[in-house]
């Protein structure tokens, strides 16, 4: 299996990206990682470690910086690590692409290169949510689509179901709508309109509304919301870990709220596997991002989503 990694992406690249790639390469010898970036810098960082046969450098002369306009940067920097990473993915030379660089460029690059699967209204970003009992749930969207129609939320539920089944191995995942109350009539117009769509879809194990306080208590496997709500929840969860760290509190569950433990956030509904990392990704976060990409590729989730939409259309 081959996975491309934007070696220049992130605030601490290429040092952190190379270290994370080395960690993943040692743990999974069968995984071949293509380090896409400026050859001199990548090679210099890589020389600090013993040679690993499953790490490969793929040259990219340019870098899209964090503050650059995504669309303009991709158009003007065709030799950037992000553009070349997507080219490798589109050509089928790798089975997944990961990057912790410019998030907008990663999103735009995905939509303009490998594109969304036919029938996908808006590809969402999904995040893993640790549960107090050791399990893992999902929440989507967490930032790609801040405004969503009810039909889009319904499709998010379908995508979350497939991901939970394929990547997390959850049978008949429980799906819920994030809301301000458990009652069916609660919420804004968007939530009220989305509820019956989820309830009437017999292919979904819909369990109703959940509130923010239910996030970590294994009440559901997939939580659906728009990207505005999801991103606020995600950042709030990260802040809980930051507070615990500031107060010198050591707790196994709270440690799972650290962005490093989650690693990265997959974009669902694309014609290939893409995982976006946090801009401040450490080596541990990069390693875990690569592991998520590996699981996605192994499960062939993009193919399962495509097949699911085809059967629905038929």
C-alpha positions as a LaTeX table, in Angstrom:
\begin{tabular}{lrrr}
\hline
Residue & $x$ (\AA) & $y$ (\AA) & $z$ (\AA) \\
\hline
Unk1 & 0.00 & 0.00 & 0.00 \\
Unk2 & 1.22 & 3.50 & $-0.89$ \\
Unk3 & 0.18 & 6.72 & 0.83 \\
Unk4 & 1.35 & 10.21 & $-0.12$ \\
Unk5 & 2.14 & 12.70 & 2.65 \\
Unk6 & 2.57 & 16.44 & 2.17 \\
Unk7 & 5.98 & 16.64 & 3.84 \\
Unk8 & 5.87 & 20.45 & 3.74 \\
Unk9 & 2.43 & 20.81 & 5.34 \\
Unk10 & 2.02 & 22.10 & 8.88 \\
Unk11 & 3.62 & 24.63 & 11.19 \\
Unk12 & 6.46 & 22.26 & 12.13 \\
Unk13 & 7.15 & 20.77 & 8.71 \\
Unk14 & 9.22 & 19.13 & 7.44 \\
Unk15 & 10.77 & 18.03 & 10.77 \\
Unk16 & 7.49 & 16.89 & 12.37 \\
Unk17 & 6.09 & 15.34 & 9.19 \\
Unk18 & 9.26 & 13.34 & 8.59 \\
Unk19 & 9.42 & 12.16 & 12.20 \\
Unk20 & 5.75 & 11.11 & 12.06 \\
Unk21 & 6.30 & 9.29 & 8.79 \\
Unk22 & 9.29 & 7.46 & 10.27 \\
Unk23 & 7.17 & 6.37 & 13.25 \\
Unk24 & 4.42 & 5.05 & 10.95 \\
Unk25 & 6.91 & 3.36 & 8.62 \\
Unk26 & 8.51 & 1.49 & 11.53 \\
Unk27 & 5.12 & 0.39 & 12.90 \\
Unk28 & 3.79 & $-0.71$ & 9.50 \\
Unk29 & 6.64 & $-2.06$ & 7.33 \\
Unk30 & 4.16 & $-2.98$ & 4.59 \\
Unk31 & 3.08 & 0.66 & 4.26 \\
Unk32 & 5.04 & 2.70 & 1.69 \\
Unk33 & 4.95 & 6.45 & 2.36 \\
Unk34 & 5.76 & 8.96 & $-0.37$ \\
Unk35 & 7.13 & 12.14 & 1.18 \\
Unk36 & 6.09 & 14.92 & $-1.19$ \\
Unk37 & 8.13 & 18.08 & $-0.78$ \\
Unk38 & 11.31 & 20.03 & $-1.42$ \\
Unk39 & 13.88 & 17.32 & $-1.95$ \\
Unk40 & 16.79 & 19.03 & $-0.19$ \\
Unk41 & 14.80 & 19.82 & 2.97 \\
Unk42 & 13.06 & 16.45 & 3.12 \\
Unk43 & 16.30 & 14.56 & 2.52 \\
Unk44 & 18.08 & 16.60 & 5.20 \\
Unk45 & 15.42 & 15.79 & 7.80 \\
Unk46 & 15.27 & 12.15 & 6.73 \\
Unk47 & 19.03 & 11.74 & 7.08 \\
Unk48 & 18.65 & 12.07 & 10.84 \\
Unk49 & 17.09 & 8.59 & 10.90 \\
Unk50 & 18.25 & 5.14 & 9.90 \\
Unk51 & 17.29 & 4.16 & 6.36 \\
Unk52 & 13.80 & 2.70 & 6.00 \\
Unk53 & 12.99 & 0.98 & 2.67 \\
Unk54 & 9.31 & 1.98 & 2.84 \\
Unk55 & 9.97 & 5.75 & 2.95 \\
Unk56 & 10.36 & 7.48 & $-0.41$ \\
Unk57 & 10.95 & 11.10 & $-1.44$ \\
Unk58 & 8.81 & 12.55 & $-4.24$ \\
Unk59 & 10.11 & 16.00 & $-5.24$ \\
Unk60 & 7.88 & 19.10 & $-5.19$ \\
Unk61 & 9.53 & 22.46 & $-5.75$ \\
Unk62 & 6.81 & 24.72 & $-4.34$ \\
Unk63 & 4.89 & 25.05 & $-1.07$ \\
Unk64 & 1.44 & 26.52 & $-0.47$ \\
Unk65 & 1.79 & 28.54 & 2.72 \\
Unk66 & $-0.88$ & 28.63 & 5.42 \\
Unk67 & $-2.03$ & 32.18 & 4.68 \\
Unk68 & $-2.35$ & 31.86 & 0.91 \\
Unk69 & $-5.68$ & 31.94 & $-0.92$ \\
Unk70 & $-6.46$ & 28.25 & $-1.65$ \\
Unk71 & $-7.78$ & 28.53 & $-5.21$ \\
Unk72 & $-5.22$ & 31.08 & $-6.39$ \\
Unk73 & $-2.36$ & 29.16 & $-4.79$ \\
Unk74 & $-3.32$ & 25.89 & $-6.45$ \\
Unk75 & $-3.63$ & 27.59 & $-9.81$ \\
Unk76 & $-0.31$ & 29.40 & $-9.50$ \\
Unk77 & 1.66 & 26.62 & $-7.79$ \\
Unk78 & 1.15 & 23.53 & $-9.91$ \\
Unk79 & 4.44 & 22.15 & $-8.58$ \\
Unk80 & 3.45 & 22.51 & $-4.93$ \\
Unk81 & 3.45 & 19.54 & $-2.58$ \\
Unk82 & $-0.36$ & 19.66 & $-2.29$ \\
Unk83 & $-0.92$ & 19.83 & $-6.07$ \\
Unk84 & 1.53 & 16.99 & $-6.73$ \\
Unk85 & 0.07 & 14.91 & $-3.91$ \\
Unk86 & $-3.36$ & 15.14 & $-5.51$ \\
Unk87 & $-1.87$ & 14.35 & $-8.91$ \\
Unk88 & $-0.42$ & 11.12 & $-7.51$ \\
Unk89 & $-3.79$ & 10.28 & $-5.99$ \\
Unk90 & $-5.73$ & 11.04 & $-9.17$ \\
Unk91 & $-3.35$ & 8.92 & $-11.26$ \\
Unk92 & $-3.80$ & 5.97 & $-8.88$ \\
Unk93 & $-0.14$ & 5.94 & $-7.88$ \\
Unk94 & $-1.09$ & 6.15 & $-4.20$ \\
Unk95 & $-4.16$ & 4.94 & $-2.31$ \\
Unk96 & $-4.49$ & 7.97 & $-0.04$ \\
Unk97 & $-3.15$ & 11.50 & 0.43 \\
Unk98 & $-2.57$ & 13.20 & 3.78 \\
Unk99 & $-1.66$ & 16.78 & 4.58 \\
Unk100 & $-1.54$ & 19.14 & 7.55 \\
Unk101 & $-0.94$ & 22.26 & 5.48 \\
Unk102 & $-3.34$ & 24.87 & 4.13 \\
Unk103 & $-6.78$ & 23.35 & 4.90 \\
Unk104 & $-8.54$ & 25.38 & 2.23 \\
Unk105 & $-6.04$ & 24.22 & $-0.39$ \\
Unk106 & $-6.51$ & 20.61 & 0.69 \\
Unk107 & $-10.30$ & 20.97 & 0.31 \\
Unk108 & $-10.18$ & 22.84 & $-2.98$ \\
Unk109 & $-7.55$ & 20.47 & $-4.33$ \\
Unk110 & $-9.73$ & 17.49 & $-3.53$ \\
Unk111 & $-12.81$ & 18.93 & $-5.21$ \\
Unk112 & $-10.96$ & 20.02 & $-8.36$ \\
Unk113 & $-8.71$ & 17.00 & $-8.83$ \\
Unk114 & $-10.22$ & 13.72 & $-7.64$ \\
Unk115 & $-13.66$ & 15.38 & $-7.31$ \\
Unk116 & $-16.70$ & 14.29 & $-5.33$ \\
Unk117 & $-18.45$ & 11.00 & $-6.07$ \\
Unk118 & $-21.41$ & 11.50 & $-8.36$ \\
Unk119 & $-24.48$ & 12.14 & $-6.23$ \\
Unk120 & $-22.58$ & 13.64 & $-3.29$ \\
Unk121 & $-24.02$ & 17.05 & $-2.55$ \\
Unk122 & $-21.27$ & 18.30 & $-0.23$ \\
Unk123 & $-18.34$ & 16.21 & 1.02 \\
Unk124 & $-18.09$ & 16.55 & 4.82 \\
Unk125 & $-15.12$ & 16.35 & 7.15 \\
Unk126 & $-15.51$ & 13.70 & 9.83 \\
Unk127 & $-13.84$ & 13.61 & 13.24 \\
Unk128 & $-13.39$ & 10.75 & 15.67 \\
Unk129 & $-14.85$ & 11.34 & 19.13 \\
Unk130 & $-13.51$ & 9.27 & 22.07 \\
Unk131 & $-16.08$ & 7.81 & 24.43 \\
Unk132 & $-15.80$ & 7.50 & 28.20 \\
Unk133 & $-15.96$ & 3.67 & 27.93 \\
Unk134 & $-13.10$ & 3.43 & 25.44 \\
Unk135 & $-15.16$ & 3.25 & 22.24 \\
Unk136 & $-15.05$ & 5.76 & 19.38 \\
Unk137 & $-17.91$ & 7.70 & 17.79 \\
Unk138 & $-18.03$ & 10.06 & 14.82 \\
Unk139 & $-19.23$ & 13.60 & 14.26 \\
Unk140 & $-19.75$ & 15.17 & 10.83 \\
Unk141 & $-19.48$ & 17.75 & 9.42 \\
Unk142 & $-16.78$ & 19.52 & 11.43 \\
Unk143 & $-15.94$ & 22.43 & 9.17 \\
Unk144 & $-16.25$ & 21.90 & 5.43 \\
Unk145 & $-19.88$ & 23.08 & 5.10 \\
Unk146 & $-21.01$ & 25.73 & 7.57 \\
Unk147 & $-24.50$ & 26.01 & 6.07 \\
Unk148 & $-26.38$ & 22.86 & 5.07 \\
Unk149 & $-29.82$ & 22.01 & 3.75 \\
Unk150 & $-31.71$ & 19.21 & 5.54 \\
Unk151 & $-31.08$ & 16.90 & 2.57 \\
Unk152 & $-27.35$ & 17.39 & 3.00 \\
Unk153 & $-27.55$ & 16.45 & 6.69 \\
Unk154 & $-29.43$ & 13.32 & 5.67 \\
Unk155 & $-26.61$ & 12.40 & 3.30 \\
Unk156 & $-24.07$ & 13.07 & 6.05 \\
Unk157 & $-25.88$ & 10.42 & 8.09 \\
Unk158 & $-25.56$ & 7.92 & 5.24 \\
Unk159 & $-21.83$ & 8.67 & 4.84 \\
Unk160 & $-21.27$ & 8.42 & 8.60 \\
Unk161 & $-23.02$ & 5.06 & 8.67 \\
Unk162 & $-20.77$ & 3.67 & 5.94 \\
Unk163 & $-17.62$ & 5.02 & 7.63 \\
Unk164 & $-18.60$ & 3.64 & 11.04 \\
Unk165 & $-19.29$ & 0.22 & 9.55 \\
Unk166 & $-16.27$ & 0.07 & 7.24 \\
Unk167 & $-13.50$ & 1.79 & 9.20 \\
Unk168 & $-14.57$ & 1.42 & 12.84 \\
Unk169 & $-16.27$ & $-1.96$ & 12.44 \\
Unk170 & $-19.53$ & $-0.87$ & 14.09 \\
Unk171 & $-22.53$ & $-3.00$ & 13.18 \\
Unk172 & $-25.77$ & $-1.05$ & 12.62 \\
Unk173 & $-24.37$ & 2.24 & 13.98 \\
Unk174 & $-26.69$ & 4.42 & 16.02 \\
Unk175 & $-27.20$ & 7.76 & 14.29 \\
Unk176 & $-28.39$ & 10.97 & 15.92 \\
Unk177 & $-28.94$ & 14.60 & 15.04 \\
Unk178 & $-27.17$ & 17.21 & 17.17 \\
Unk179 & $-29.80$ & 19.52 & 18.60 \\
Unk180 & $-30.70$ & 21.75 & 21.54 \\
Unk181 & $-33.09$ & 19.17 & 22.98 \\
Unk182 & $-34.11$ & 15.54 & 22.62 \\
Unk183 & $-37.71$ & 16.19 & 21.53 \\
Unk184 & $-38.53$ & 15.79 & 17.85 \\
Unk185 & $-39.86$ & 19.34 & 17.54 \\
Unk186 & $-36.74$ & 20.99 & 19.01 \\
Unk187 & $-34.19$ & 23.05 & 17.16 \\
Unk188 & $-33.99$ & 25.51 & 14.31 \\
Unk189 & $-35.74$ & 25.10 & 10.96 \\
Unk190 & $-32.81$ & 23.12 & 9.58 \\
Unk191 & $-32.90$ & 20.54 & 12.39 \\
Unk192 & $-36.68$ & 20.30 & 12.37 \\
Unk193 & $-36.67$ & 19.58 & 8.63 \\
Unk194 & $-33.78$ & 17.10 & 8.82 \\
Unk195 & $-35.34$ & 15.03 & 11.61 \\
Unk196 & $-38.12$ & 13.38 & 9.53 \\
Unk197 & $-35.68$ & 12.67 & 6.69 \\
Unk198 & $-33.48$ & 10.67 & 9.06 \\
Unk199 & $-36.43$ & 9.09 & 10.86 \\
Unk200 & $-38.09$ & 7.87 & 7.67 \\
Unk201 & $-34.94$ & 6.37 & 6.15 \\
Unk202 & $-35.31$ & 2.68 & 7.05 \\
Unk203 & $-31.69$ & 1.99 & 6.10 \\
Unk204 & $-30.54$ & 4.14 & 9.04 \\
Unk205 & $-30.62$ & 3.20 & 12.72 \\
Unk206 & $-31.76$ & 6.68 & 13.71 \\
Unk207 & $-32.16$ & 7.20 & 17.46 \\
Unk208 & $-33.31$ & 10.84 & 17.46 \\
Unk209 & $-31.71$ & 14.02 & 18.78 \\
Unk210 & $-28.72$ & 14.30 & 21.09 \\
Unk211 & $-27.41$ & 17.30 & 22.99 \\
Unk212 & $-23.86$ & 18.53 & 23.52 \\
Unk213 & $-23.69$ & 16.88 & 26.94 \\
Unk214 & $-24.17$ & 13.46 & 25.29 \\
Unk215 & $-21.02$ & 13.72 & 23.21 \\
Unk216 & $-18.75$ & 11.40 & 25.21 \\
Unk217 & $-21.17$ & 8.92 & 26.82 \\
Unk218 & $-21.62$ & 6.25 & 24.14 \\
Unk219 & $-25.23$ & 7.14 & 23.39 \\
Unk220 & $-24.68$ & 7.11 & 19.63 \\
Unk221 & $-22.09$ & 6.08 & 17.04 \\
Unk222 & $-22.62$ & 8.86 & 14.48 \\
Unk223 & $-23.57$ & 12.46 & 15.26 \\
Unk224 & $-24.81$ & 14.61 & 12.37 \\
Unk225 & $-24.61$ & 18.40 & 12.23 \\
Unk226 & $-23.53$ & 21.19 & 9.91 \\
Unk227 & $-19.91$ & 22.26 & 9.77 \\
Unk228 & $-20.46$ & 25.39 & 11.85 \\
Unk229 & $-21.83$ & 23.47 & 14.84 \\
Unk230 & $-19.41$ & 20.59 & 14.36 \\
Unk231 & $-16.34$ & 22.81 & 14.28 \\
Unk232 & $-17.41$ & 24.64 & 17.45 \\
Unk233 & $-17.88$ & 21.28 & 19.20 \\
Unk234 & $-14.53$ & 19.99 & 17.96 \\
Unk235 & $-12.63$ & 23.07 & 19.13 \\
Unk236 & $-14.42$ & 23.01 & 22.48 \\
Unk237 & $-13.40$ & 19.36 & 22.97 \\
Unk238 & $-9.79$ & 20.27 & 22.18 \\
Unk239 & $-9.95$ & 23.08 & 24.73 \\
Unk240 & $-11.00$ & 20.62 & 27.46 \\
Unk241 & $-7.70$ & 18.82 & 26.95 \\
Unk242 & $-5.84$ & 22.14 & 26.99 \\
Unk243 & $-7.46$ & 23.08 & 30.31 \\
Unk244 & $-6.61$ & 19.69 & 31.82 \\
Unk245 & $-3.00$ & 20.06 & 30.68 \\
Unk246 & $-2.84$ & 23.61 & 32.08 \\
Unk247 & $-4.13$ & 22.33 & 35.42 \\
Unk248 & $-1.67$ & 19.41 & 35.40 \\
Unk249 & $-4.51$ & 16.90 & 35.31 \\
Unk250 & $-3.50$ & 13.47 & 34.02 \\
Unk251 & $-6.43$ & 11.40 & 32.78 \\
Unk252 & $-6.52$ & 8.71 & 30.09 \\
Unk253 & $-9.86$ & 9.84 & 28.67 \\
Unk254 & $-8.98$ & 13.53 & 28.61 \\
Unk255 & $-5.74$ & 12.67 & 26.84 \\
Unk256 & $-7.82$ & 11.26 & 23.99 \\
Unk257 & $-9.21$ & 14.75 & 23.38 \\
Unk258 & $-5.74$ & 15.86 & 22.37 \\
Unk259 & $-5.68$ & 16.48 & 18.61 \\
Unk260 & $-2.55$ & 14.28 & 18.45 \\
Unk261 & $-4.51$ & 11.20 & 19.50 \\
Unk262 & $-7.09$ & 11.74 & 16.75 \\
Unk263 & $-4.44$ & 12.57 & 14.15 \\
Unk264 & $-6.53$ & 13.82 & 11.26 \\
Unk265 & $-9.98$ & 14.25 & 9.78 \\
Unk266 & $-11.05$ & 12.34 & 6.65 \\
Unk267 & $-13.06$ & 14.01 & 3.89 \\
Unk268 & $-15.90$ & 11.67 & 2.90 \\
Unk269 & $-17.63$ & 11.41 & $-0.45$ \\
Unk270 & $-14.57$ & 11.82 & $-2.66$ \\
Unk271 & $-13.36$ & 9.50 & $-5.40$ \\
Unk272 & $-10.26$ & 8.68 & $-3.32$ \\
Unk273 & $-9.03$ & 8.77 & 0.27 \\
Unk274 & $-8.00$ & 12.13 & 1.75 \\
Unk275 & $-7.16$ & 13.01 & 5.37 \\
Unk276 & $-6.57$ & 16.56 & 6.61 \\
Unk277 & $-4.36$ & 17.15 & 9.63 \\
Unk278 & $-4.24$ & 19.96 & 12.18 \\
Unk279 & $-1.98$ & 22.86 & 11.21 \\
Unk280 & 0.01 & 22.45 & 14.42 \\
Unk281 & 0.41 & 18.71 & 13.92 \\
Unk282 & 3.22 & 17.08 & 15.88 \\
Unk283 & 5.00 & 13.91 & 14.80 \\
Unk284 & 2.53 & 11.80 & 16.78 \\
Unk285 & $-0.40$ & 13.49 & 15.05 \\
Unk286 & 1.19 & 12.87 & 11.64 \\
Unk287 & 1.67 & 9.20 & 12.47 \\
Unk288 & $-1.96$ & 8.83 & 13.57 \\
Unk289 & $-3.15$ & 10.68 & 10.46 \\
Unk290 & $-1.31$ & 8.15 & 8.31 \\
Unk291 & $-2.92$ & 5.31 & 10.28 \\
Unk292 & $-6.40$ & 6.71 & 9.56 \\
Unk293 & $-5.53$ & 6.94 & 5.86 \\
Unk294 & $-4.28$ & 3.35 & 5.92 \\
Unk295 & $-7.55$ & 2.13 & 7.48 \\
Unk296 & $-9.60$ & 4.05 & 4.92 \\
Unk297 & $-7.62$ & 2.56 & 2.05 \\
Unk298 & $-7.85$ & $-0.95$ & 3.46 \\
Unk299 & $-11.62$ & $-0.66$ & 3.86 \\
Unk300 & $-12.09$ & 0.77 & 0.35 \\
Unk301 & $-14.58$ & 3.19 & 1.86 \\
Unk302 & $-14.79$ & 5.47 & $-1.18$ \\
Unk303 & $-15.81$ & 2.48 & $-3.30$ \\
Unk304 & $-18.43$ & 1.44 & $-0.76$ \\
Unk305 & $-19.87$ & 4.97 & $-0.74$ \\
Unk306 & $-19.98$ & 4.99 & $-4.53$ \\
Unk307 & $-21.72$ & 1.60 & $-4.60$ \\
Unk308 & $-24.18$ & 2.70 & $-1.93$ \\
Unk309 & $-25.20$ & 5.79 & $-3.90$ \\
Unk310 & $-25.50$ & 3.75 & $-7.11$ \\
Unk311 & $-27.87$ & 1.28 & $-5.47$ \\
Unk312 & $-29.97$ & 4.12 & $-4.02$ \\
Unk313 & $-30.23$ & 5.79 & $-7.44$ \\
Unk314 & $-31.21$ & 2.51 & $-9.08$ \\
\hline
\end{tabular}
